[in-house]
Amino acid sequence: MAQHRKSRPGSRVRSPEGSRPVAQSCPASSAADPVTSAPLGRAWSVASGHGSWGGSAGPAKSPGDAAGRGAGPLGRGLVVGSAGAERLRVPLAAGGQHAAGATHPGARPRPGAEARPPPRRRLRPPASRPAEAKAKPRTSPAPAPQQGPDPGWGDRIPLEILLRIFGLLVEANGPMPFLGRAARVCRRWHEAASQPALWHTLTLSPPLAGRPAKGGAKAEKKLLASLEWLIPNRWPCLPQLVSESCPRLTFLKLSDCHSVTPNTLIMLAKACPQLHSLDVQHSMVESTAVVSFLEEAGPRMRKLWLTYSSQTTAILGALLGSCCPQLQVLEVSTGINHNITPLQLPVEALQKGCPQLQVLRLLNLMWLPKPSGRAVTPGPGFPSLEELCLASSTCNFVSNEVLDRLLHGSPNLRLLDLRGCARITPAGLHDLPCQELEQLHLGLYGMSDRLTLAKEGSPLLTQKWCHTLQELDLSGQGFSEKDLEQALAAFSGTPEGSHPALCSLNLRGTQVTPSTVSSVISSCPGLLYLNLESCRCLPRGLKRAYRGPGEVQWCLEQLLTSLPSVS
């Protein structure tokens, strides 16, 4: 009996690994045994009249076992051998497969018994179920959702800190459009952006001014979007310009703005008692509006920027009439469409009307000063003038006599820009009363008349200001080699223990020699910019601009190595 059970076909035996039960079929099993799905996901193995439940995983140990195992709906299968099919009265269909209702040709019924299907009951798997068997993975608990940023973090920042941060941004980029956008973040930011202390400078210029016309619509859209917040919050009633909205407004820029009426500017002057700077460059503001504004806010005006046009004469007439006695900065420049009409500006009248002027810029203008006349006494000058810029790319009428009328009473002049003023000579500059000039720009760019004028006397410039000059521009000047050598040699004659303050030197297009350049580089250790473009007397490869101490020292090394080959 024990032997019969041991060799009983269809019983479970251990795999060679010792842990995996397999279903063993008898030799009578056919290689084409059918597979029928079990409803409860287990495998029922019938072979040689015996059946048993077994696992579905594991390698087959016999051909019949390999052919007779299949997966059911839940991953198990009903395994039926040939002999077991006879007892279950499950006939084989054509091709070796069982078909419902078919009879096997060689099947004999068991005496006194009828074939019954296996009972549909759920059995537990044996204790020795292999570890490789498929099991339902344990569902791990879903991770807790991560909490997003605190929606109220903006309200937790103290108002004082917000004002400090906003103040730094306003100082760098102006109040618009940043403050208008920040006011929409939350109530705390709206409160901080509405503080009058931040609204001291206002720019209403389009952000893309001066770019091609295709960007005009986009620039106008951005400007209107900024004004959508500005008008109801900073200027609740634009015609009235409520004074409490911007009581600390000091600077107003209306560049590239149009349709600004006189009433608007007058209301601005009355509503903002601290407003002292106005920029109307490249705008279509009527001259009558600017004149009305200057008459109202003139006593406190400090800075004024204008674009020269046919209407500028009326504005300059108001300045000559002493409506702005405290004016410190005056800049008049040309627009995009160059105006060929000369600007006539009486020097002496301007000195009387604006005696506190510190910066005077007449940029790219065809400036024609009115003649002084024989009976006109010299004006008081500009005693506080520190910067005079008369740069122009076209022919102008500035001469030594005009320069003397402008600067005869300006001992504190620090910057003198005379680029394009080909009529100025070194002798006329030497007679100026200023003794501590720091920047001198005498470059000629594209001037054809420089070839006909006598160019000598450059040592007069360097001998007078060699101890204070920081920037010197002699580009395009026709000084001779010897004249330039004597002029630049003045930087080598400083007292021992002190070095010249020269940090920028522009010699583009001059007749400077390698020995002169190497001498000035050695004498000025603080030289950071050196322009030697188009210098015909220098070796090839060195005619370029040098920026930084490293490049300047490299130029000196190359010049020193090339000196023996130069005769």
Secondary structure, DSSP 8 states (H G I E B T S, - for coil): -HHHHHT-TT-EEE-TTSS-EEE---TT--TT--EE--TTS-EEEEETTEEEEE-S-S--SSHHHHHH----TTS--EEE-HHHHHHHT--B-TTS-B-TT---TT----TT--------------TT--TTS-----------------TTTGGGS-HHHHHHHHHHHHHHH-STTHHHHHTTT-HHHHHHHT-GGG-SEEE-S-TTTTS-GGGHHHHHHHHHHHHHHIIIII-SSTTT--TTTSTT--EEE-TT-----HHHHHHHHHH-TT--EEE-TT----HHHHHHHHHHHGGG--EEEEE-STTHHHHHHHHHTTS-TT--EEEEE--SS---S-B---HHHHHHH-TT--EEEEET--B------SS-------TT--EEE---SS-----HHHHHHHHTT-TT--EEE-TT-TT--HHHHHTSS-S---EEE---SS-SGGGTS----THHHHHHHTTT-SEEE-TT----HHHHHHHHGGGG---TT------EEE-TTS---HHHHHHHHHH-TT--EEE-TT-TTS-TT--SEEESHHHHHHHHHHHHHHTTT--
